[in-house]
Amino acid sequence: MQTQSPAERELAELLVSALNLESIQPEQIDPEQALFGADLGLDSIDALELALAVSKKYGFQLRSDNEDNRRIFASLRALSAHIEANRAM
């Protein structure tokens, strides 16, 4: 498993708390593993809840009609990089 950066750790904690993932500890999420499908098992409802939590915490919208969403939400690392590039300073 790859090591999480501080930003990825913060996002993993947000993901676990926002989605009530009681069986998963934030530090157990591999930053390269897929968030959706077999690895972490998130679904489209989780994506909406996660997008809302990200917008509240980081001050920008993740839009459902963004054609890059598959890439943005591919992994903890990809989502963290997108947040770092777009967050309100």
C-alpha positions as CSV (number, residue, x, y, z in Angstrom):
1,M,0.0,0.0,0.0
2,Q,1.2,3.5,-0.8
3,T,1.6,6.1,1.9
4,Q,-1.0,8.9,2.0
5,S,0.2,12.5,1.8
6,P,-1.2,14.9,4.6
7,A,-3.8,16.2,2.1
8,E,-4.8,12.6,1.2
9,R,-5.1,11.7,4.8
10,E,-7.4,14.7,5.5
11,L,-9.5,13.7,2.5
12,A,-9.6,10.1,3.6
13,E,-10.9,11.2,7.0
14,L,-13.6,13.4,5.3
15,L,-14.6,10.4,3.1
16,V,-14.9,8.0,6.0
17,S,-16.9,10.5,8.2
18,A,-19.1,11.9,5.4
19,L,-20.1,8.4,4.1
20,N,-20.3,6.8,7.6
21,L,-17.8,4.0,6.6
22,E,-17.6,2.5,10.0
23,S,-15.7,-0.6,8.8
24,I,-12.8,1.4,7.3
25,Q,-10.2,3.5,9.0
26,P,-8.9,6.5,7.0
27,E,-5.3,5.2,7.1
28,Q,-6.5,1.9,5.5
29,I,-7.4,3.6,2.2
30,D,-4.7,3.1,-0.4
31,P,-4.4,6.5,-2.2
32,E,-4.1,4.6,-5.6
33,Q,-7.1,2.2,-5.1
34,A,-10.3,2.8,-6.9
35,L,-12.9,4.6,-4.9
36,F,-15.8,3.1,-6.8
37,G,-16.5,-0.5,-7.8
38,A,-14.7,-3.5,-6.3
39,D,-12.0,-1.8,-4.3
40,L,-13.7,0.6,-1.9
41,G,-17.2,-0.2,-3.1
42,L,-18.6,3.3,-3.3
43,D,-21.6,4.0,-5.5
44,S,-23.2,7.0,-7.2
45,I,-25.1,8.1,-4.1
46,D,-21.8,8.1,-2.2
47,A,-20.3,10.2,-5.0
48,L,-23.0,12.8,-4.5
49,E,-22.5,12.8,-0.7
50,L,-18.7,13.0,-1.1
51,A,-19.0,15.9,-3.6
52,L,-21.2,17.8,-1.2
53,A,-18.8,17.2,1.7
54,V,-15.9,18.4,-0.5
55,S,-17.7,21.5,-1.5
56,K,-18.5,22.4,2.1
57,K,-14.9,21.7,3.3
58,Y,-12.9,23.1,0.4
59,G,-15.1,25.8,-1.0
60,F,-15.7,24.7,-4.6
61,Q,-18.3,22.7,-6.4
62,L,-17.7,19.3,-7.9
63,R,-20.3,19.3,-10.7
64,S,-22.2,16.1,-11.7
65,D,-22.0,17.1,-15.4
66,N,-18.2,17.4,-15.4
67,E,-16.9,15.0,-18.1
68,D,-13.7,14.6,-16.1
69,N,-15.5,13.1,-13.0
70,R,-14.4,9.6,-13.8
71,R,-10.8,10.7,-13.7
72,I,-11.3,13.1,-10.7
73,F,-13.0,10.4,-8.6
74,A,-10.8,7.5,-9.8
75,S,-8.8,7.4,-6.5
76,L,-8.1,9.2,-3.3
77,R,-4.9,10.5,-4.9
78,A,-6.7,11.8,-8.0
79,L,-9.5,13.5,-6.0
80,S,-6.9,15.0,-3.6
81,A,-4.9,16.4,-6.5
82,H,-8.1,17.9,-8.0
83,I,-9.0,19.5,-4.7
84,E,-5.5,21.0,-4.2
85,A,-5.7,22.5,-7.7
86,N,-9.1,24.0,-7.2
87,R,-9.7,24.7,-3.6
88,A,-10.6,28.2,-2.3
89,M,-7.5,29.7,-0.8
